Amino acid sequence: MARPKVLVLGARFGGLTAAYTLKRIVGSAADIEVINKSRYTYFRPALPHVSVGVMDVEKLKIDLAEALPAKGIKFQEGTVTRIEAESNKVYYRLPNGNEVSEEYDYLIIALGAHLATELVKGWDKYGYSVCEPEFATKLSERLLSFKKGNIAIGAGFFFQGSNPKPKVPENYVPKADAACEGPVFEMSLMIHGLFTKKGIWKDTKVTVFSPGEYLSDLSRQSREAVRQIYQSLGIELVENFKIKEITDKEVIAEDGRKIPADLTILIPPYAGHPVLKVSTPDLVDDGGFVPTDINMVSIKYDNVYAVGDSSAITVPKLGYLAVKTARTAATHLANRLGFPVEVEKYYPTIICVADNPYEGFGVAVKDDTWYGGNVSEAVPSPLNHLKKELFTKYFMWTKGDMALENYMASW
Ligand SMILES: Cc1cc2nc3c(=O)[nH]c(=O)nc-3n(C[C@H](O)[C@H](O)[C@H](O)COP(=O)(O)OP(=O)(O)OC[C@H]3O[C@@H](n4cnc5c(N)ncnc54)[C@H](O)[C@@H]3O)c2cc1C
C-alpha cells in the first residue's frame, strides 16, 4: 500500500514545526513534503535586531534544501498559487516558471497572513518595516544614518474574518483591531536604546500609533505599565489611528488625523493570504483565514489542517501560537496515521519577549486575560534579553526544529 502523503505549505514557525514534529513521530510511515516559495527561510523575531544594527541578517537564514532532507523531509521550492480542496490538489509555480500540481492525502496550510502594504498609499516610496529580511535591512540603513526628526511607529488594521467561525470556544478568538503589535512595542524600545547610544534621542520625537486600543491583547495593568514607560521616555501614543497614507513628512489616518513623521515604521495591515482567497471558497472565512476545530482540522475538509498566521483561530498573529497550533496539528495527524501519541491541547496565551539590546533588558510577557484567564505578567529584566538571544541561537542551531523546547524551557 502506498504511504500517505502529507504536504506542508510554508516553512516558518507553523510549517517547520508541523513538518519536524510529524516526521519525528511517524518516521517513514508517511511521505512528508514541504513547499515554500523560497529555498531560504529567516527567523523573524530577530529582524527588529537587524534593523537596529545588532544582528546580521545572514545569521538568521536557514537553507531549507539542506535542513529538511537531513531529517528525511522532502523540500520543494515553489510558489503555491491555489489549493483545490475538493480534489486534494495544490497548484504551484516552480522556480523555472512552470505551473505544476501535486496531490496529497493530508494538507497542512502554514502560508501565513498577507502583509497588505498595497492598502497604504505612499508605502512604496516612504514606508519602512521589519517584517521581512529585505525590509529590516533597508530600515537599518535609514535608522543608522538618522540624525534628528520625527519617527512614527505603528500597525495597520487587521482584516480579520468572522464567518464562518472556527469550532473552538468563542473566547479563544477575540476580535482584534491589530494583528501583531508586539514588534511595535519592541521597536519603540529598541530605537530609544539605539538613539540614546548615538546621542540623538533628545533630537527625536517618537510617536506610536495603533488602529485600536494599543496592545489590547494585554491586561489593563500591563497596558498601563506600557503607558508609564512611554511617558517616562517621552514617547507619544495615538490610538484609534487607522493608517491610510504615508508621505515624506507625515502619516495620515482614515479620519484625516496626521502624525509628523520623517520616518514611518509600519507593521502593515494583515489580511488573509491571496492564495487562500482564490482557493476552494468554503476552505476559508470571509477574511481569507482558515476556520478549524480545536485540532486545527478545517471545519469543511477533514484532511486539511491550518496552523499559524493562516488559521482563523490565532489571534494575535504570534509565533508562539503558530508553534502551538502546529504541534496540535502534527500530533493529531500522527494519531490518524496510526501513532497513538497524546494530542497537544491548544490553549491560547500571549507569550513573547520585547527585547532592548542596547539597554540590556527585555520585557517578557505572559498573558491570557484576553481569553478570559487571569495570567498577566510583563517583566522587564536583563535575563529576558539573554533569553531572547539564547532562543534565537537555539532556533538557528536546530534549524527551526525545537524538539527539546518542551523539556528545557518555554518561551
Ligand atoms: C517583525 C516581527 C517580529 C515578530 N516577533 C515575534 C516574537 O518575538 N515572538 C513571537 O511569538 N512572534 C513574533 N512575531 C510573529 C510571528 O513572526 C508570526 O506569528 C509567525 O511568523 C507566523 O508563522 P507562520 O509559519 O504561521 O507564518 P509565516 O511566518 O508568515 O510563514 C509563512 C511561510 O509561508 C511561505 N509562503 C507564503 N506564501 C507562499 C506561497 N504562495 N507559496 C509558498 N510559500 C509561501 C513564506 O515564505 C513563509 O515561509 C513577529 C512578527 C513580526 C512581523
Ligand as a Chemical Component Dictionary entry (heavy atoms), coordinates in Angstrom:
data_LIG
# 
_chem_comp.id                   LIG 
_chem_comp.type                 NON-POLYMER 
_chem_comp.pdbx_formal_charge   0 
_chem_comp.three_letter_code    LIG 
# 
loop_
_chem_comp_atom.comp_id 
_chem_comp_atom.atom_id 
_chem_comp_atom.alt_atom_id 
_chem_comp_atom.type_symbol 
_chem_comp_atom.charge 
_chem_comp_atom.model_Cartn_x 
_chem_comp_atom.model_Cartn_y 
_chem_comp_atom.model_Cartn_z 
_chem_comp_atom.pdbx_ordinal 
LIG C1  C1  C 0 8.801 41.856 12.935 1  
LIG C2  C2  C 0 8.085 40.749 13.620 2  
LIG C3  C3  C 0 8.585 40.246 14.815 3  
LIG C4  C4  C 0 7.918 39.221 15.464 4  
LIG N1  N1  N 0 8.415 38.770 16.646 5  
LIG C5  C5  C 0 7.781 37.771 17.279 6  
LIG C6  C6  C 0 8.258 37.289 18.535 7  
LIG O1  O1  O 0 9.245 37.798 19.073 8  
LIG N2  N2  N 0 7.600 36.269 19.112 9  
LIG C7  C7  C 0 6.507 35.700 18.540 10 
LIG O2  O2  O 0 5.934 34.780 19.122 11 
LIG N3  N3  N 0 6.015 36.136 17.364 12 
LIG C8  C8  C 0 6.627 37.147 16.716 13 
LIG N4  N4  N 0 6.134 37.607 15.531 14 
LIG C9  C9  C 0 5.006 36.924 14.906 15 
LIG C10 C10 C 0 5.496 35.700 14.133 16 
LIG O3  O3  O 0 6.613 36.026 13.367 17 
LIG C11 C11 C 0 4.400 35.111 13.261 18 
LIG O4  O4  O 0 3.256 34.913 14.008 19 
LIG C12 C12 C 0 4.869 33.785 12.684 20 
LIG O5  O5  O 0 5.961 34.012 11.827 21 
LIG C13 C13 C 0 3.764 33.053 11.961 22 
LIG O6  O6  O 0 4.287 31.872 11.464 23 
LIG P1  P1  P 0 3.628 31.119 10.233 24 
LIG O7  O7  O 0 4.536 29.992 9.921  25 
LIG O8  O8  O 0 2.222 30.839 10.512 26 
LIG O9  O9  O 0 3.582 32.175 9.035  27 
LIG P2  P2  P 0 4.749 32.980 8.355  28 
LIG O10 O10 O 0 5.829 33.296 9.298  29 
LIG O11 O11 O 0 4.109 34.119 7.655  30 
LIG O12 O12 O 0 5.345 31.963 7.285  31 
LIG C14 C14 C 0 4.693 31.700 6.087  32 
LIG C15 C15 C 0 5.583 30.840 5.219  33 
LIG O13 O13 O 0 4.882 30.561 4.005  34 
LIG C16 C16 C 0 5.691 30.903 2.889  35 
LIG N5  N5  N 0 4.797 31.327 1.804  36 
LIG C17 C17 C 0 3.976 32.404 1.789  37 
LIG N6  N6  N 0 3.290 32.444 0.632  38 
LIG C18 C18 C 0 3.684 31.376 -0.082 39 
LIG C19 C19 C 0 3.303 30.840 -1.338 40 
LIG N7  N7  N 0 2.408 31.438 -2.127 41 
LIG N8  N8  N 0 3.878 29.697 -1.750 42 
LIG C20 C20 C 0 4.814 29.062 -0.983 43 
LIG N9  N9  N 0 5.209 29.527 0.217  44 
LIG C21 C21 C 0 4.641 30.656 0.664  45 
LIG C22 C22 C 0 6.613 32.013 3.394  46 
LIG O14 O14 O 0 7.782 32.068 2.606  47 
LIG C23 C23 C 0 6.886 31.539 4.822  48 
LIG O15 O15 O 0 7.923 30.594 4.844  49 
LIG C24 C24 C 0 6.758 38.665 14.893 50 
LIG C25 C25 C 0 6.245 39.166 13.698 51 
LIG C26 C26 C 0 6.891 40.200 13.066 52 
LIG C27 C27 C 0 6.306 40.745 11.804 53 
# 
loop_
_chem_comp_bond.comp_id 
_chem_comp_bond.atom_id_1 
_chem_comp_bond.atom_id_2 
_chem_comp_bond.value_order 
_chem_comp_bond.pdbx_ordinal 
LIG C1  C2  SING 1  
LIG C2  C3  SING 2  
LIG C2  C26 DOUB 3  
LIG C3  C4  DOUB 4  
LIG C4  N1  SING 5  
LIG C4  C24 SING 6  
LIG N1  C5  DOUB 7  
LIG C5  C6  SING 8  
LIG C5  C8  SING 9  
LIG C6  O1  DOUB 10 
LIG C6  N2  SING 11 
LIG N2  C7  SING 12 
LIG C7  O2  DOUB 13 
LIG C7  N3  SING 14 
LIG N3  C8  DOUB 15 
LIG C8  N4  SING 16 
LIG N4  C9  SING 17 
LIG N4  C24 SING 18 
LIG C9  C10 SING 19 
LIG C10 O3  SING 20 
LIG C10 C11 SING 21 
LIG C11 O4  SING 22 
LIG C11 C12 SING 23 
LIG C12 O5  SING 24 
LIG C12 C13 SING 25 
LIG C13 O6  SING 26 
LIG O6  P1  SING 27 
LIG P1  O7  DOUB 28 
LIG P1  O8  SING 29 
LIG P1  O9  SING 30 
LIG O9  P2  SING 31 
LIG P2  O10 DOUB 32 
LIG P2  O11 SING 33 
LIG P2  O12 SING 34 
LIG O12 C14 SING 35 
LIG C14 C15 SING 36 
LIG C15 O13 SING 37 
LIG C15 C23 SING 38 
LIG O13 C16 SING 39 
LIG C16 N5  SING 40 
LIG C16 C22 SING 41 
LIG N5  C17 SING 42 
LIG N5  C21 SING 43 
LIG C17 N6  DOUB 44 
LIG N6  C18 SING 45 
LIG C18 C19 SING 46 
LIG C18 C21 DOUB 47 
LIG C19 N7  SING 48 
LIG C19 N8  DOUB 49 
LIG N8  C20 SING 50 
LIG C20 N9  DOUB 51 
LIG N9  C21 SING 52 
LIG C22 O14 SING 53 
LIG C22 C23 SING 54 
LIG C23 O15 SING 55 
LIG C24 C25 DOUB 56 
LIG C25 C26 SING 57 
LIG C26 C27 SING 58 
# 
